[in-house]
Each structure stands twice: as C-alpha cells, then as structure tokens.
C-alpha cells in the first residue's frame, strides 16, 4: 500500500486512522451498494470548505480473482479530477498487460470523501479451467489493482493515455489480488447445450491434467554410427519450431546473434578428393548454404561457412587438420561473431587442436527455415569414413567440457578402428608382395631364373610364384592363409597400379572362398572361408564384407556375433556395397537386431542405392543385372521370367536362329542387359545384334548394332577397353549402319546422324539438321 499524501498512517483496513475516528464521531455508516454509479457523501456540506489533501484507497471484497470482483474505491478530490482504476497482470511471456480499465470524472463533489463500488470483470481465460470453448487458459501472476487521481486542469483529462495520466497523479494506491492456478479453477457454465458426441468426448478428458512434454534445445541428429561412402548421399534432418513458447521466443530473437554448438564424432579414412566434402551443413529455403555449415577440405582442414544478415556469405578455414583413422570429437560453438573450434582425439577427449575465430559481422541464423544435412547431398559429396553421434545445441554456446555427447556404441567404434589397423597390415603385405613378384618378372633377382625357352611351361604348367618372402616369422604366423593364397596366385597378370592390383587380388581371394563354399560340403567349409573373406574385405572387395555380415548375424554354422555383423555391415556400406547398404537401411527402418529405429538414417542408405541403380542399367562392367520392376501378383509378367534353359529363352533362341528379326532383337536385349532372369552375356548379345543387322537386315537391329559400334562396346567386350581413343575408329562404321537404317525409314537413325554432324564427331557426313534432312 502506498499511503496517501500527507503521511497519514494506515490502519488495518487501509484507511487513515484520523478519517476512521472522524467517521465514528459522525456516527456514519457508508452504503456499499452493487451499482457502480452509487456514491455516498461522508461529510456534511457545511464542512466542505475544510481543506483536505487528495487521497485514494480501495478495498477488494474477495482476496482472489473472480470473473467479477467487487472493489470499493474511496477517494477525495480537492479540484475537479479524474479517478482511474486499472487491473494489470503478467504472464510468463508478457508483462504489464492491462485487462481492465475504468475512469470517471468528479467535478461537483470536491473536498468530500466519496465511495464508489466497481465491478471488475476479468477475462475467462484467467478465471476458468479449459473446456470445449476455453481452449487455452493462461497462468498469470497476482493481479495488480491500481488506482490514481489526476486533476482535470493539470493535464489529467479523459483523453490522456493511461501511462501519461499516471505521471500526473496527485494520489495513487494499489493492492494485489491472488490468482488461482489453471487446474484449480472452476469450470464455466456457458449456458449452452452440447451435441451428445461432443458431450461424451468432453466427459472423457474433462478432469485430466495434461503433462507438458520435456523439451530441450539439445537435438541428437545422429545416435548410431553412419557409414559415409564419400558419395552424394547423406542424412537429412529438418528441425521444427519449439513447442515451448519461451524457447521459441528465444530462438526467434537470436536471428542475428546465433548461440549454437555442434558436437560430432568422426572417423576419417581419407581427406576430401574434391575441393570440399560435406560434414554438417544447413541448406536454407532458397537452397543456399546457411549458418552453420562445416566442410572438409583436400588437406584435411575445416571449412566453416556462415550466412550474413546483409545477404552475403563468409567462410573461414582452420589452421589445423583432422587426423586420419582416429576417432575424434569435433566441437564447434558459435557465440555471436565468435567461433571456437575444438578437435579432441580418443575416448578421454585429449585435446588435439583448438582455434578461436572472431568476426565483426552479424550472422543470420534460422534453423527452421531449411534443413540440416549430415554427409553428402546433391550439392556436395560426403566424407569417406564414419560419423559417430552428432548433437546440436540450438540455443547454447558451450565449452567442450560442458557438451554431453558420449559415444554409446564405443565397443563398435573400437572394432572399426581395429579393423582398419588390421587391414592396413594386410594391404601392405599384398601390395609389397605383388610389387616384388612383378619386379621379379622383369629382373629375376628374387625368383628363379626365367628365359624364352620356358614359355610353354609358363603357358601350360602351374603358375610361377615368388618364394622369397621378405617378412619376419611373426607376421607370417599372423596371416598364414594369406601368404599361402598369395603363393598360389599368378600375380604377374595383376594390374600395375597399386590400388587396382590389391582390389584385383581381393576379388581373386573372394572367388577362391566362394568356390570353397559352393562345394558339396560348403557349410562345413565356412570356418576356413571366413579368413579368406576377411582378407578380401580388407582389399576393398566388399562383397566379402556382406558375406561376413550374413555369417555373423545369422550364426550360420557357428555362434552369432552381432557386434561383428554390425562391423562388416558398416564396412560394406562405407565401401558402397549395395547389399550391405540394403541391410543397413532395412535394419534402421525396422529398428531390429540392436539397430536403432531411424528413418532418416535408413533413407540415407536406400537413397544411395537408388541413385546408383539407374546408372547400373547403362554399364557392362561387372555382373550387375538390369533392374526390373515386377509385381508378384502379375501372372503375365511372371510367366515371361526365364533362364538360359527356360522354355521362353529356348523358344526365342530357336526363332532367332531361323532368322526372326523380332526374336533376334529381344534375345540380344535380354543377353545384353541381363533381363527377365537371364544372366548378362554381352558377347553373345553383340553376336545376335550383328547377325540381325548383317543377315536379316532389320532396320531396328541395324540401328541397335550401330549403337554398339558407336559406343565402342565391341572393343570393350574383346578386352580393348572403354577409352575414347579406342572406339573412335568405329564412328565411320556406326554412321554407315545409321545411314542404312535411315534409308529403311528409321527416324532415330536420322536424328543421331544429325547430332554426329552438329557435334563435329564425324564431320565427313553431309550437312544435316537434327531431323536428318540435308541442309546443303
């Protein structure tokens, strides 16, 4: 209570003690009516000439907020005045909100204490519980009920705004009204009849108290290791706005002053082959990089990019590089224009490097106007390696010691590290041994002497191998099956390039393991085939990784080992092996076999396969078959699925041999692409194309054969390679057959001839437009 001017002490009722004594002396009892216009004079008119000081005070009949609270206001004006009454509340999001205002003038009853009863009406959302009409009641602090008097002639008229009016107050006072918590309030009687279904639904949840979900600004973008193959696919995460209005208000206020922290675990196998590789970056609604964006460079340093308020972009490169084949945690905190980058290695987070970068520009930050990408996307390739847990703090700039981002799958992470340490040793053995053998093929320094008289022996006898092993006994004891396998191989025919030669040897080791498993007692050979598959996997031939995944996850002819199954599944996925990626995508989609349910992570693996599948349809390398969409309920399509010894294939081959052009074309397509269940056989396919073009002289077959000649597929099949200079000499022959097909009415041949001329690939053609007509 603020005492009236003049320093009169207050009694228990909030009135001056002298005024109460004076009222008792007059034996006067004021009338407390319910009408707001009812006032009562408390002094005889004959004594109004007595000088009194302006004052105002009031009494609330209820101590808490009601829908209509009755308040008694007692005041005295020495001059014509305006009496103001106002109720002000504050919520958790806003302060000083006026919810009730009332003013009235007093010009006639001066120097007289007067009382007026005011019925203060509060909003229903402050007074009642939520129901079918009041959806969002608010929780407010105690209501401040304040009143003041301003003189009419001193700038306190009715047209003056409340805050300005308060500045001219000659007397003022206030009191507090307690509010009731939302779930302790009564229900409001709306005086309406509900439909029976609405009434039933209302009765189901009328007395339930909802629980607010716990919401934090720490967002786990990734919780399980992700195998990044260095391609244009990655994990996409879109962050919603905060449900908590206070957190959302804080986020919105920091558009020009970001306070965020990124924490992620990385295991890098190689640095970036391109200029930049994606680690974690934000793509805004305009498909532009936003704040924050972190990339890896060619030399292993970090490229950190921000978007400025003025619309430009700003980037900085760290002075340090990240380690290879070591698990490290990268913590990047943004505090306005200051960026702190910390790289820590090992599980004890021993600091590796720390760098602080300061800017004077204002960064633009809005993490809901776009999406985050972990790894690659259509704009940039991802890193080659593995991502561990990734956590993003949306509203806090933290020191690395304050960041809570543990690696829960620590045992799996250790297995990944041990795998690549083991494979580095295997790689060195194979590459060194291959180089030694190939060098000995030219200089017989480490192998038995060779001369031209031993050609027949080399051609028809057993492969000659190098017996000199330049490794210590301990290394040979750790890898006995590897050395034994290498000794049995003819490594002189392996590619001279180190990476290609190791991959080729890995494929040979895999074939040897598969041959062993394909025998009559193949199931009993699994234990002896597993070491070979491990060596093949280390060579980068990741079909072996998928085989190991199946063996360990299913426990085929041995105990199940889920940890090793996860290891080889991740290794195969990192090596871009399709079946391994399919396995990872399925496990994360279903959340089975200790793989966490994560649809975004599952989509990252599936999208990688989906990107490659259309490309597989246009390559002859490998045994990848043509991918066809077949509905299992479509009996007509299922009937035409066949094999090389199937009825459909045998009938087509019979008709093709008799000279049926349609059968020749279909048979060639099936063999060329590996369609309808037939194994891919490009050599046989090209023979049928040539037979149809040269013997049947069908325009469609002539056109197809010209395509084969134009792309150099004939040379590729015969081992001459896919290089540009190797098949350029076939342009003339391809153009010859296209001219022939054009003369027979094939419009596609005319179009291709026009393209050849315009692109200058075969300038010997007569001038043509794209429709094949002569230009002159």
N, C-alpha and C positions, 0 to 999 in steps of 0.2 A: 504494500500500500504506500502510495505517495501522499504525505499529509497535505492538507490544503495550505495555501499560502498564509503566512502569518505565524506558522509554527505551532498551531493548536494541536495538543496531543490527542491521540486516537484512543477511543475506548474499545471494548470487545466487539461492538457492533460496527466498528469502522467510522463512528460519528465523533465529532469534537465533544469533549466532556462538558464544556460550558453550554453547548447547544442542548444536550440532554437535560441538564439541570434547568435550563430555561423552559424547555417543553414541559417538564414536570411542574414547574412553577405555574404555568398557564393551565395545567390540568387538561392538555390537548392530546388526543389520540388520532394519528393520521389514518385516513381511509385507504386501504390497499385494494382498490378495485382491479378488475381484469382488463378493462378497456384502456388502451394506450392513451386515449385523449383525456382521461380523467385526471385532474390535478387538484390538489388541496392546499389552501393557504395555511400557513402555520404561524403567521404573525398578524396581529390586529393592524388594520390600515392606519390607525392613529399613530403607530410607532414605526411606519415605513421610512420616515425621514432619518431614522438612526443609521449611521454609517456602518456598513458591513463589507467584509472582504469577499471577493468571488471565491466560491468553492464548489466542488462536485464530488460526490461519492455515491456508491451504489451497493446494493445487497442482492445476491443471487439466491433465490429460494431453494434451488437444488445445487448441490455441490458438483454435479457431473453434467455432462452434455446430454440433453434430451432433444427430441425432434423439435419441440417448442419449449424453450426455457424461459421462465418468468424472472425478470430482473426489475428491481426497484431502484430508480435513479433519483437522487436528491441533490439539488443544486441551488445556487444563489447567484444572481447577476446584478452587478452594480450599474451596468449600462445595457442598452439593447444588445442582445447577444444571440449566438447560435450554439446550441448544445449538440454535440457529436457523440454517437455511440457506435463502436465498431468491434467486430469479433475477428481475430486473426489466428490462423493455425499454421503449423509447419509439418510437412511430411518428410520422408527420408530422401525425397528427390527435390523438393522445393521448399522455400522458407517464406514466411510472412505473406501468406495468402489470405486476403480478406474474404470471408464467407458471409458476412452480414454487415450492413451499414444502415444507419438511420440518423437523420438530422431534424431538428425543429427549432423554430425561432421563439425568442422570448423578448418582446418589446414593452409589454404593459406591466408585467409583474416584476418590477425592479426592487432591489433591496429586500426581497422577500424569499425566504426559503421555500422551495416547491418540490413536490414529489410526483414522479411520473412512472407508471408501470409500463414496461416494454416487454413484448413477447418476441424473444429472439428465436427465429426459425433457422435450423441448421440443415444442410443437405442430407438426404437419406443415406448416402454412401458413408457418412461419418457416424450415423446413429444406428443403422440396422445391419443385420447379417446379410450375406449374399444369398440370393434366391433366384428364381426363374426370371425375375425382372431386374433385380440389382445384381449385376454380374461381377463387378469389380469394386467391392468396398475398400476403403483406404484406411490405413493405420496412421493416426496423426498424434502429435504431441499434445499436451494440455493446451486448451484454448485460452488465448489471452483476450480478455474482455476489457477494453479500454474506453474511457470517456474523457472529453475535454470541453472547455468553454472558450469561445473566441468572441471578442467584441465586434459588433457589426461595423463600427466606424473605424476600426484599426486594421482593416484588411482581412477580416474573417467572415466574409459573406458566404451565402449558399453556393455561389458559383466557383468558389476556390476549391481546388483539388485537396484530397484528404491530407496528403503529406505536407503540402504547403500550409494548409489550415492548421495543422498541428504545431507548426513553427510559431504561429501567432497565439497559441493558447495562453490564457491567463490563469487557468486552473485545470488540472488533469489528474486522473486517477486510473487505476487498473486493478483487476482481480483475475484469478485463474479458475477455469472450470476443468475438472478432470475428465478425460475421455475413457471410453470403455474399449478393451481390445476387441477386434473384429469377431472372434468366435465366442465372446461372452455377451454379445449384443442380442436383443430380441429380434424375431422375425417381424417384418412389417405386414400389416393387414392391408393388402392392396384393394380390397373390396371388388375383386374380380373372380369370375368362375373359370377354372381351367378345364380344358378337354380332358377326358378320362385318361388318355395316354400320357399327356403332359403331367397330370396329377400323379400318375403312377411312377413316372420317371423321377419326378421331384421327390416323392416319398423314399426312393431308393438311396438318394445321396444327400438328403436334407440335413442329416446330422453328422455327416462325415467331415472331418477336418483334413483338408489336403496337405500333403507334405511337400515342401519346396525342394526340388532336386538340388543336390550339392553341385555347384558349378565352379569350375576353376579356370584360370586363364592358361594353365599348362595343358597343352594339347599333344598327346602322343601320335605323331604322324606315322610311326612305324615301331612295332614292338618285337618283330621276329626278323632274323637275317634275310636280306633280299639279295639274290644273285643278279648282278648287273653285267650284261654281256657286252657293254660298250656300243649298243645299237640305239636306234631312235625310239625306244620304248621305255616307260618308267611308270611310277606310281603317281596318280593324280588325286589330290585331296582338295576339297572345297570346304572352307570354314563358314559356318553360319554366324549370324549375329548372336550376341549373348542373350539368353533369356532373362538374366538378371539385369534389370534396367539400370542399376547403378554401374555395373561393369560395362554395359553397352554405352552409357553416357561417357564413361572414362575413355573408352576406345575411340568414340567419335571426337572427343576433344583433342586427341593426340594425332590428328591427321597430319599436322605439320611438325610434330615432335615425337617421333617413334621411340618407345622404350620397350624393346623386344629382345629376346635371347633365343639363339638357335644352338642346340646341342645334338651332335650326331656322332656315331661311331663309323669308322671307315677302315676297310682293308683293301689297299690298292695293289693290283698286280702289275700294272704298267701306268706310265703317265699318258697324258692325252696325245693321240696321234694327230688330231686336228688342232686348230688354234685354241678351242675351248671345248670342255666336256661338262655336262650338267651334273651338279651335286644336289643343290636345293635352290629353287628359284621360284619367283612369283610371276605369273602371267596375268596382266590386268584385263579389263573388259574390252580393250582395244587390241588385244593380242600383242601387247608390248611387255618387255620385262619391267617389273615394278620393284618395289622395296619390300623385302630384301632379296637379292639374287647372288648366289655363290657358285662359282665355276672353278674347274681345274684347268691349268694351262699345260703347255707342252713340256715345260721344265719342272713341273710339279708344284709350282706356287699357286696361290689362290687369287682369283679374280672376283672382287666383290663390287657389285653394281647397285646403285640407288637411283631412284627417280625423284627429281626435284620438284618443288612446288611450282616453279616457273615453267615447268614442262620439259626441261632438258634432262639428260642423264649424266650421271657422274660415276666413274669407276676408279678403283684403286687396286694395285697388285701388291701382295705381301712380299716381304723381303726374304722369307724363309720358304722352304719346300717341305712337302709332306713325305714321310718315309714310305718305302715300298715294303710289302709283305710283312707289315707290322700293324696290329690293331691299335688305332689311335682315336682319341676323342677330340672332336673339334668343337670348341665353344666360341660363338660369335655373339657379342652383346652390342646393341645399339642404344645409345643414350643421347637422344637429340642428334647433334652433329658429331658425336664421338663414337668410334667403333673400336672395340677391344677384341682381338683375335688371339685365341689360345689353343695350341695343339699339345695334347698330352698323350704319352705312349704308355702301354702296359696297364694292367688292372689296378695298380696303385696310383695311376694318373700322374706319373712323374712328368713334370713339365718339360715339354720338348722345345717349344718356342712361344713367345708372347710378343705381341706388337699392338701398339695403340695408335690410332689414326684419328685426327681431328679435322673437321671441316667447319666453315662458317656459313655454308648454305643450309637452307631448310629442306629436309627430305619430305616427300609426300608418301604417306603410309595409310593404306586402307586394305586390310587383308580379307575383306568380304567382297570386294569388287573385282573378283577374278578367282584364280585357283593356284595352288602350290603344286610343283612337280618335283618328285624325288627321282633323280636319274635322267634318262633321256626323254625326248619328245620329238615332235616333227620339226622343231626349230634347232635342236642341238642333240648330238649323241651323248649317251651317258658314260660314266666312268667304266673301266674294266676292273672289276673287283666285287666287293661285297659291302652292303650297307648293314650296320647294326641298328640298334634302337635310335630313333630320331624323335626328339622332343622340341616343342616350340612354345615359348612363353610369350603370350600376346601382349601383356601389359607390364612386364617387368624386365629391367636390365640388371642381370645378376652376375656376380663374380663366379668363376668356375667352382669354387668351394661351396657355393650356395645352390648350384644346379643339381637336381636329383634326376639322374638319367643312368641307372645301373644297367649292366648287360646281364639280363636274367639267363640267357642261353650261353653262359660262359663256357660250359663244357663243350658245346658245339663249336663255339668260336675257337677254342683251343685245338679241336680236331681239324678245323680248316687250316690253321697255322701249321700244324704238324704235317698235314697232307702236302702242302706246298713245299715245306722243307724237305720232305722225303722225295717229292717229285723233282726238286732241283738237283738232288744227288743222282737220281735215275737219268735225268736229262743230260747231265754232264757225262755220265758213263756212256750213254748211247751216242751222243754227238762226238765225243772223243774217240770212241772205238770205231765209229763209222769213218771219221776223218783218217784214222790210222790205216784202216783197210783200204780206203780209196787211194790214199797216198802210196800204199804198198803196191797197188795195182800198176802204178807207173814206175815206182822205184822199189824194187824188191829188197828193201833194207830190213824189214821186219818179218817178211814172209818167205816162203820157199821160192826158189828161182823159177821164173817162167820164160818161155820163148815161143816162137811162132809154131814149133812142131807139136805143141800141146793143145792146139785149137780143138782138135777132135775130142780130146779128153775133157776140155772145158765145156764142149757143146753137149756131149753125151754122158759124161761122168758126173760125179757128185760135185756140188758147188765147192769151189776152193775158198777156204777161210783162212783168216789170220789167227795163228795160235799164240802170238805174243800178247799177253795181257799186262799192260803197264799199270796195274793197280795192286795195292797191298792185299794180303790174305784176308784181313778183317773185312774189307769192302766186298771181296768175292764171297765171303761167308754170309754176309747180309743179303746178297742178291744172287743166290746160286742159280735159280731158274732163269734169271735174266741173262747171265753170262752163257748159260747152256743154250738158250734160244738164239742169242746173237751168233754163237759159233756155228749154228746150223743154217744161218741165213747167207744168201749171196748179196752182200752189201755193195758190191761194185756197181750194181744197177740202180742203187738208190740215188735220189736227186743230190746234186752238189750243194744246193742251198741248205744251210744247217736246219732251219725251221721245217722246210719241206721234207728233208730226209728223216728227221725224228718223227714227223707225222706219218710218213710212209711206213716206217718201221713199226709204229704203233698200230697201223692198220694190219700189217702182216702178223703181228703178235695176236691181235684180235681174231683174225681168221684162223690162226692155229688153235686158239681157245675154243672158238665156235665149232671147229672140226672135232675137237675132243668131246665137246658137249653133244654133238649130233650123232655120236656113235650109239650102238645098242645099249651100252651101259652108261649113257651120258649122265644120268642122275648121280651115279657113283663117282663121276669124274669132276664134280663141282668143286670139291676141295682143292684139286690140283689145277683147275682152271682159274680159280679166284686170283692167285698171284699173277698169272698172265694178264688177266683183265685189269688188275691194278697197274701193271706196267704200261699197258695200252692206254689207260686213262691218263697216266702221267705224261704220256707222249702227246696228249691233246686229242686223242681219238675217243670222243665221249659217248659213242655207242656202248663202249665198255663200261662207262660210268652208269649208264642206265641199267645194264645187266647186273651190275653190283647192287644197285638200288633195289631191284626186284629180289635178288637173292637174300639181302639182309632184311628187307621189310616183310617178306613172306616167310622167312625161315625155311627156304627150300633146301631140304636135305641137310639141315643144320639149325642151330638156335637162332631165334630172331634177335636182331640188333638194331633197334630203332634209331639209335644215335648214328651208326654207320650208314643206315639207309638215308637219313636226312643229309649226312655229309655228301654222299655221292649224288644224291638228287640235286643238291645245291651246286655241286661242282659241274654236273652235266648241264644244269640250267645256265650257269655262268659261261659255259662253253657253247651255248646256243644249240644244244641238242634238243630236238623237238619233243621227243617222248619224255625227257626229263622235265621240260617246261610244262608239258601237258600234265604230268604227275603233280608238280608243284601247284599248278593252277587249280587242279581238282581238289587237292588236299586243303588248300586255303579256302576254296569255295564251300566245301562241306564242313571244314573245321574238324577233321578226323585225324587219328594216328598222331596225336600230340602236336599237330599243326594248328595254330590259332585261326579262328574264323576271321577272314579279312578279305572282303570282296574287292577292294581296290588293289590289293596285292595280287589276288587271283587274276584280275583283269590285266594287270601288267604282264603276267606270263602268257595269258591267252592272246593278248594283242600282239605279242612278239611273234607267235606262231602265225597268226592271221596275216601279219604283214609279209611274211616270207612265202606263204602258200601260193599266192598268185605268181610270184617270181619262179617258183618251182615248176610251174606249168611250161615255162619257156627255156628250160635248161635240159641238156642231155647228159650233164655230168652226174655221176652217182646213180643210184638205183631208186631215187625218189620217183614214185609213180604219180600219174596225173590224179589230182584230187577231184572227185566227183561227188555231187550231192545226190544221194539215193534214199528215198523214203522206203522204209522196210515194209510198209503196208501196200506199196505199189507193186502188184504182181507182174505187170508188164515189164517194168524195168528190171525186176529181179530175174526174169526169165532170160534176159539177154546177157546177164553176167556169166562169164565163161572162163576157161583156162585154155592153155595150149592144146590140151587133149579133150576139150569140151566139144559138144555137138555143134554149137554155133560157130566156134572158131574153125573147126574142121570143115563145116559146110562152106564158110566164106573162102577158105583156102582152096577148096575144090573148085568153086566158081571162079575164083581169081586165076587159077591155073588154066581154066578153059577160056580165059580172055574176057570175063565180065568186068567192065570198067568200074562199075559201082562197087563190086566186091573187092577189086584191087585197091580202090581208094580207101574203103572202110578198113580193110586189113592193114594197109600201110599206116593209117591213123592210129589204130589200136596198138600196133607194134612200136610206132614212133613215140607215143605219149604214155604207153602203159595203161590203156583204158580197158574198162569192162572186165577187170580182173586178170588181164593178160600182162605178163612180165614185159618190161621195157626192153626192146631189142632194136636199136636204131639202125644197125647194119642191115637186118632183114627188111626193115621198113623202107630204107632207101632203095633196096633192090626192087621192091614192089612199085615204088614211085617211078623208077627208071623203066621197069618193064611196061607199066601202063602208058608212060609217055612215048616210048620208042616203038612199042608194038601195037598197042590199042589205039594210040593217038587220040585219046580222050582229052578235050580242052581243059577240064578240071585237073586231070592228072598231069598234063603238061605244065599247067600253072604251078601246081604244088612242087613238081620236080625243079622248076626254075627257082622257086623259093629256097629249096635245099641247096642248089648251086650258088645262089646269091649270098646266102649266109655262111657258106663255106662248111656246111655240115658234113659234106662228103669227105673233105680233108680231115675234119676232126675225128670222124669215125676211123679213118685209116691212120690215125696217130700223128698227123702233121700239125695238129694244134689249132687253136682258135684265134690266132693273131691276125691282125688286119692284113699284113703283107702276105700272109699265107693263102688267103682266099680271094685276093683282088683279081687274080687271073681268071676267075670263074665269072666275072661280070659279063664278059662277052658271050659266054655260053648261056648264062641266065637270060640276057637280053634276047638272044636268038630264040629261046623257047617262049619267052613272053610275046615276041613278035608273032610267032606261030600261033600262040593261043589267042592273040588279038585278031588275027586273020580268021580264026574259027569262031569269033564272036564273044570272047571272054572280056567283060568290061574292066575287071580288076587288073588284068594284064595291061590294058591301055593306061590305066591310072599309074601303075608302077613305072611304066616306060616314061611317062611324063615327069615323074619325080626324079628318075635317074638323070634325065636331061637337065632339069632345072637345078639340081644339086651339083651338077658337074661331075657326078660319079662316073658316067660313061658318056663323054662328050661326042663320041662317034655316032650317036643316034641322030637321026634327022630332027629338026626343031619341032617340039610338040608342046601343047598345053597340057594341063592336068587331066583333061578328058581324053588325051591320046590323039587328038586331031592335029594335022600338020599345020604349023604356023608359017612356013615358008622357008 
